[in-house]
Amino acid sequence: METTEVTRAVAAAESVARSVGLAAGDAVVLHNSNKLALRLTGSEVMARVAPLGQEVAEFEVELAQRLAEVGAPVAELEPRAEPRVYVHDGFAVTLWRYYAPAAPQVPPADYAKALERLHAGMREVDVQAGRFTDRVAEAESIISDPELSPELAEADRRFLGDRLRDLRQAIEARTAEEQLLHGEPHPGNLLSTASGPRFIDWETCCRGPVEFDLAHVPAEVCKHYPGIDQDLLDDCRQLVLAMVAAWRWDIGDQFPDREYFGEELIRLLRAGAPWPTLDEIIKSR
C-alpha cells in the first residue's frame, strides 16, 4: 500500500479494534503488500487490512476456522472478537491472535512436518477453491497484455508466455493427485511460535498437487517431506519462477526491487536446471 493508504488502513484497524472493546495502542506494521498486517500493541492483536473489493477476507476467515477445528497448524482468529470481516472506511479488517516470535526461523524438519500436517488438515475441509491453473492464467494475462506489462521486452514476453503454457500442460499431463493447498507456504507465511509453526495468509489457496506448495519452500524443507515426486517438483519450481516473474512485470506491482527480480527470474529460467527456490533468489540479492 502507498503511504497515504497505509495511514487510512491503520486508522481503520484501530477503529475496528476499539469497536469490539480492544485497546489499539501503537500500530506496528508487520507486512505491507496488497494488504497490511499490523500488530496492535494495546491488546496484542494482529489486524489484516485490505481495500474492499481486493480481498478474500470472508474465505480466509471461514478456512482458518475450519482448519483450526481439525487441528491444523494455523494462526487462529482473535478469540476476544467475533470471527468475521469488519468493514470500515473502505477497508476489510480481520482480527487475529498475535504470536510473539519464538525463534528467527523454523528448522527445516519442523517446517516440513507442519506443512504435512497442514495438507492433512486441508484434506478434511470442504471449501470452494480454484485450481492452481487459475493462478497460472492470472500470470498469463499479465504477459499477454502489453498494457499490463509495458516494460517487458517482446522476446521475454514470448519466452514467459510459452514457458507458462508448456509447464502448465506438463504438470496437468502427469495427472497427479490433487487436493486443497495453501498456494504460497513460503517462509514469510509461516510463524515460529511458542506452540510450534503456524501458517498464515489464505488468499492464495487453490487445488493442485502438493508439489505445487513444496515449490514455494526452501530446498532443505523438501528433503523432510515424504513421498515427493521429484520430477513434478522440478516442473512446479519452474512454474512458480515463471509466475512470479510475470507478477514482477505487472505495472501495478509494488514488490521491492520488482524490476531486478523480474529480470533475474527470466535469466534463471533461461539458464536451465538446477532450479533455485524463491528463498535462494531473495537471499542472493
Residue, then its C-alpha position, 0 to 999 in steps of 0.5 A: m500500500e502507498t503511504t497515504e493508504v497505509t495511514r487510512a488502513v491503520a486508522a481503520a484497524e484501530s477503529v475496528a479494534r476499539s469497536v469490539g472493546l480492544a485497546a489499539g495502542d501503537a500500530v506496528v506494521l508487520h507486512n505491507s503488500n496488497k494488504l497490511a498486517l499490523r500488530l496492535t500493541g494495546s491488546e496484542v492483536m494482529a489486524r489484516v487490512a485490505p481495500l474492499g473489493q481486493e480481498v478474500a477476507e470472508f474465505e480466509v476467515e471461514l478456512a482458518q476456522r475450519l482448519a483450526e477445528v481439525g487441528a491444523p497448524v494455523a494462526e487462529l482468529e482473535p478469540r476476544a472478537e467475533p470471527r468475521v470481516y469488519v468493514h470500515d472506511g473502505f477497508a476489510v479488517t480481520l482480527w487475529r491472535y498475535y504470536a510473539p516470535a519464538a525463534p528467527q526461523v523454523p528448522p527445516a524438519d519442523y517446517a516440513k512436518a507442519l506443512e504435512r500436517l497442514h495438507a492433512g488438515m486441508r484434506e478434511v475441509d470442504v471449501q470452494a477453491g480454484r485450481f492452481t491453473d487459475r493462478v497460472a492464467e492470472a500470470e498469463s494475462i499479465i504477459s499477454d497484455p502489453e498494457l499490463s506489462p509495458e516494460l517487458a521486452e517482446a522476446d521475454r514476453r514470448f519466452l514467459g508466455d510459452r514457458l507458462r503454457d508448456l509447464r502448465q500442460a506438463i504438470e496437468a499431463r502427469t495427472a497427479e493427485e490433487q487436493l486443497l493447498h495453501g498456494e504460497p507456504h513460503p517462509g514469510n507465511l509461516l510463524s515460529t511460535a511458542s506452540g510450534p509453526r503456524f501458517i498464515d495468509w489464505e488468499t492464495c489457496c487453490r487445488g493442485p498437487v502438493e508439489f505445487d506448495l513444496a515449490h514455494v519452500p526452501a530446498e532443505v524443507c523438501k528433503h523432510y517431506p515424504g513421498i515427493d515426486q521429484d520430477l513434478l517438483d522440478d516442473c512446479r519450481q519452474l512454474v512458480l519462477a515463471m509466475v512470479a516473474a510475470w507478477r514482477w512485470d505487472i505495472g501495478d506491482q509494488f514488490p521491492d526491487r520488482e524490476y531486478f527480480g523480474e529480470e533475474l527470474i527470466r535469466l534463471l529460467r533461461a539458464g536451465a536446471p538446477w532450479p533455485t527456490l524463491d528463498e535462494i533468489i531473495k537471499s542472493r540479492 
